[in-house]
Amino acid sequence: MPIKKIFFLLIFSFSIFAQNKMLIQMDISQTDHLKAYGITFHALEQGLKADWLLNYRGGSFLLDYARQIENECRIEGVSFTLLTTSEATSIYAFVQSDDQNMDVVRLEKAPKIGVYVPPGFQPWDDAVTLVLEYAKIPYDKLWNDEMLNGSLQKYDWLHLHHEDFTGQYGKFYGSYSNAQWYVDQQLRYEANAKKLGYKKVSDMMKAVDISIKNFVADGGFLFAMCSATDSYDIALAAEKVDICDKMYDGDAPDQNAQTKLNFKNTLAFENFKLEMNPFVYEYSNIDIQPTEILDFQNDYFTLFDFSAKYDPVPTMLTQDHANVIRGFMGQTTMFRKELVKKSVLILGERQGTNQVKYIHGNLGRGTFTFYGGHDPEDYQHAVGDPPTELSLHKNSAGYRLILNNVLFPAAKKKKQKT
């Protein structure tokens, strides 16, 4: 074999050996934070080892080197650094040192993702599917049939967005009852309820609500945004009582519904007051109203700082390159702090107010995370507004919180220190 060829092969072999790890940094130097999550997800799909370096350079990812992952980073415009074994070892030692509020969490397997969406759904209808599409993270669309036929058991992670789990069609009746999309929505839900053997949509939704709750208790990860957060918990509290007016389910609601609510059934909220007027675009007093926000230009929420070594779960969920994030509205914008259960962990809030944006809790072997608002890069999203172009918001701190939740189920469960 010619000497030049031998020399080339030696150099190539040394290069592959030297490039033992890839660091995908997640601080402000990252060119596309959102696609970085997709790159990490794809590495897990390929069976590569991946570690989440909590609080290190914005919550960076350290991956086994693979030529296809390097190529994907270059194609997608994701910044990365190739590391030798020695360099990677130094980073691990730094992150795990006792004097740093950092830690290493091994990501083991790409979670199977389901998104609850009705027929006719478009990806831009909610922020999660929008960012999953942008980051090229695969997901399946699920609706009431899958919630009730046992298919939910196939999934690790379930997302709910601006759906109404009480059977009141989002309480859009007062403003949109004559709109074609509203009429079509009601007909679609009524046909689905009839097909599944329920007399009323509200009865079908109660069954769906219980199925989702069982999914969480059995070890599933639930993530909800916008009106899916409070409408779901309200539906659980009203499992044994009719809170829907006649334009929604054909009969009058129970006039004593408020006194019959069972707050022991809920995941996150308690002691809330229902909004029983069917013409009012609100479910209860859980939601913070626009008049309480006051200055929209000063609507920011702050992420809490947790101990990476002692509280890895909330630390994972709050990884970001910014800890003060621009707020955004939705049918449910934020949660009233005094109505959040004491067992629920607050991850982010508007400082100096009772306005909570981001919460997390446990049920059985699973967890739930609720994130108020509709779209982190569309402050006041309205029906019919165009989709957000995420290529213009590739470093969105608000969207990163969504993707933290997507990768969270991949983390190796770590025993809490005592």
N, C-alpha and C positions, 0 to 999 in steps of 0.2 A: 504494500500500500504506500503511495507517495507520502513523503514527510508532511507536505502542506495539508493533505487530507487528514492525516492523523492529528496534526496540530488543531485543525478546525473542529474535529470531533471532540478533542479534549476541552477546547474552549467552550463548545456547546454544552457538553456534559457538566462542566463546572458552573455554567450560567444557570442551567436548570436546577442544580443542587443549591446554588446560592439563593435563587428565588424560591425560598421555601415557604414563605408566607406573603400574603397581600394585606396591606392595611388600607381599608376604606375609611378615611378620616371623615368625621361628621361635624367638624367645627365650621367656622365661617369660610374656611378655605375650600370647602367642598363645592364643586360646580353644579351638582344636581343632587340635592339631598333625597328627593323623592325616588328617583330611579336607583339610588344606592340601596334602598330597601329591596327593590326588585332584584337587583344583582345578588344580594345576600340570599334572598328566597330561592333563586335559581341554583345557587351553589348548594343549598340544602337539598334541593330536588335531585341533584346529581350525586348526592352522598358525600359531599366534601365536608370537612370539619369547619365549623364557624364559631367564633367566640364573640360575644357582645362585651365590649370593654366599657362598663358603666362609668359615666362621668369622665372618661378619658377622651379629650378632644371632641366633646359634644356627643359622646356615646358611640364611639367608632366600632367598626367591625374588623376582626382579624380572621382571615380566611386561609385555608390551605391554598397554595398556589396551583392554578390550573390554567393552561394556555387559553382555553375557551372562555374562562371567566375574565382573563385579562383582555381578550379581544372584545368581549361584551362591554366591558367598562369603556374601552376606547370608542366603540360604536355609539354607545348611549351617552357619552360625554360625562362619565362619572370619574372623579379624581381618585387616584389610588397611589400607593407607594409599595414597591417591591422590597421585601425585607429578607435579609439572611437569617439563618437560625439564631445567630448571636444577637442580632438586632431585635428579633421577636422575643427572645428570652429576656432581654433587658426591659422591654415594654411590659411583659408579664410581671417581672419582679417589681417594677415601679407601681403598676396598678394594684398589686396585691400587698404592697407594703403597708404596715400598720398606720403610718402617718398620712396616708392618702384616703380621702373619701371616694374610693373607687373599688371596683371588683370585676371579676371575670365570670360571665355566665355562658355556659356552653349551650349553643343552639343545636338541637339534635335532629329534628325532622320537620320538613315543611308541613305546616298544618293544612288540612282540607277545609276550604272556606265556602260557606254558604251565605247568600244574601237574600233576604226575604223581599221579594218584589212581585207586584201584580203583573198580569199579562199586559203587553203594550208598553212596558217599562223601557225607558232609554237610559243609558249609562250616566247622562248628565243630570238625571232626576235627583241624585243624591251625591254627596261629596265622597263617600267611601267607594262606590263603584267608579266614580270619576277618577280617583287616584289609583285604584287597582288597575284600571285600564291604562293609565299613564305609566305606571311602574311595571306593567306587563306581568302582574301577579294573577294567576288563574283563579276563577271562582265560579260557582254554580248558582243559578237562579232558582230559588225555592218559593213556593207559595203555600196556600192553605192545605192543598192536597198532600204535599210533602211533610207539612207539620203534623198531619194526622195519620199518615199511613206508615209511620215508622222510619221513613227515609232520613229523618234528622239525626238518627244514631250514627250515620256514616260520616258525620262532620265533626270537626274539632272546634270550629269558630263560626258563630252566626251573627250577622249584622242586621239590625232593624234601623230604619231611618225616619221618614216623616209619615209613616203609616199610623192609622188610628186603630188601636186594639180594643176600643170600647164599643165599636160598631156604630159610631156616629159620623162616619165619613169625613173625619177631620173637622167637624163642626163648621163646614163651609156653607151650610144651607142658607144662611142669611145673605151672603154675598154672591154665591155662585149656583144656586139651586136650578136656575134656568140655563146654565152654561152646558154645552153639549158634553164636555169632558166629565162634568159632575154627573149628568144623567147616565152616561155610559159606565162610569165607575159604579154607580149604585146598581145598575142592571147586571153588571159583571159579578159583583159580590153576591147579589141575590140568586143568580143562576148557580154560582158555585156552592152556596149554602144548600140550595135545593138538591143539587147533585150529590152532595155529601150527606144528605139525610137530615138537615136541620130546617126547622120552620122559619127561623129568623137569622139574619146575619149576626146579630148580637150573641145568639146562642152558639153559633159556629165559632165566633171569635173567643168566647170563653173557653172552648175546648182547645183552640190554638194557644191561648195564653197558658193554660195548664201544661200543654205539651212542651212549650218553650221553657217553662219553669222546671219541669222534670229533666230536660236536656241539661240545664245548668247544674242542678243538684247531682246529676250523674257524672259530672266532671267536664261539662262543656264550658266554652268561653263565649259570653254574650257581650256584644258591643252595640250600643244604641246611641242615636243622635236625634236632635230636633224633637218632634212630637212623639216619637216612639218611646222616649224616655218616660215622661209622665203619664201618657195615655196607657202604657203597658202596666205601670204600677197601679194606676187608678182602676184598671180592669181587674187586676188581681184583688184589690180591696172590695170590688163590687161583684165578686164571683157569684154571690147568692142573692143579688138584688138587681132589679131592672132600673138602669139610670138613663135609658134611651127614650126620647120623646117619640110621638106617633109618626112624625115624618121620616123617622129613621127605621123604626121596626114595626109600625102599624098599630101600636097600642101605647097608652100613656105610661109614663114612668112611675115608679113607686114614690109617692109623696114623702115617705119617710126614709128615702134612700140614704141621706146623710148619716142618720143615726144607726143605720144597719151596716155601714162600712166596717170591714175587718182589717185593721192595719197590721195585724200579725201575718197576714198573707203577703204583704208587699215586700219588695226587695230593698228599696232605697228610701221611701218617703212615708211619713205618718202624720196624723192629725190635720190633714189638709181639708179644705172646704170645697165641695163640688160647685161648679158653675152649671146650674140646671137649666138656665135659659137657652133654648135651642138656637136662638138667633145671635147669641154672643159667641164670638170666635175665640173661645177659651174653654179649657176643661176644668180647671180648678185654680186655686191660688198658689199652686206650686211655682208657676212660671212668673218670672220677673217681667213687669210691663215696661214698654218703652219710656213712659213718663218717669219711671224710677231710675232709668239710666241717666237721664238728664242730658249731659253734654256727650253726644255721640262721638265727637272728636277725641274725647278723653275716655273712651271705652276700651280698657285694657285689663287683662287678667294676669295674675302672677302664679307661676308654678311653685309649689312647695319644694323645699330641699330636704331630701331623705338620706338616711345612711345607706350607702350602697352595700356595705357588708352585713348590716343587721336588718335592713328593709329592702331587699333586692326587688321585690315585686313593684311597689310604688316607684322605686328608682327607675326601673325599666320603662314604666308607663309615662314618665316625665322626662325622658332623655330628649334633649333639644339643644340647639345652638343659641337659644334665647330663653330667658326665664320670665320675661314680660312680653305678652303676646297680644296683638290687636284682637279685640272682641268681634263678634259677628252675631247677627240676629237670626231668628227662625220662629216658627210657630211656638216652639218652646226655646227661649233664648238662654235663660239661666234658671237656677233653682234657689228657692227661698231657704236660706241656711237653717232657720229654726224648724223647718219641716223635714230636714234630712235626718235620718235615723242616726243615733249615736254610734251604732256599730259600723257605719259607713265611713270610709276614709275620704277626706276631701283632698284632692290633688291640685286644684287650682281655683282661685277665687279673685274677685275684685277687692283689693285691699281697702279696708276701712268701711266696707259695706256688708250687707247680709246676702250678697249675690254670689252664688257658687256656680262655677262653670264646668267642673270636671271632677267626677267622683268614682270611687271603686269599692267593691265589696265582695263578700263570699257567700255562697249558698251551697251547703253540702260539700261536694268535692270540686265544685266549679266556681267560677267568678263572673261578675258582671261589671261593666264600666259604662257610665253614662257621660256624654259630652254634649252640652247644650249648644244650640244654634244649628243652622242649616249648612252653610258653606264658609269655611275659614277665609276665603278670598273674595267673597261677595257679601258685603256688610249687611245689606238689606234686601235679600233675595225675594223676589215676588213671583207669583204664578205667571208663567210664560216668558220669564227672563231667559236670555240666551245662556248656554253653558259656559262655565269658567274655562279659559284656555290655560291649562296647567303648565304649558311650556313657558308661560310668562311668569309663573310662580314656582319655579323648580326648587327654590330655597325656602318655601313656606314653612314657618315654624308652627303654624296652626295645623297644617296638614300632616306634619310629622307626628303629632300626637295620635292621629288615626293609624298611621303605619306602625307606631310602637305597639299598638294593640294587635295588629295583624301578625307581627313576629312574636309577640308575647307567648302564645301557646307552644312555640318551638323550643322555649327555654327549658332546660333540664330543671326539674323541681329540686329546690334546694331547701334543706331543713333549716328553719329559722334558728338563729343563735339565741341562747337564753342567758 
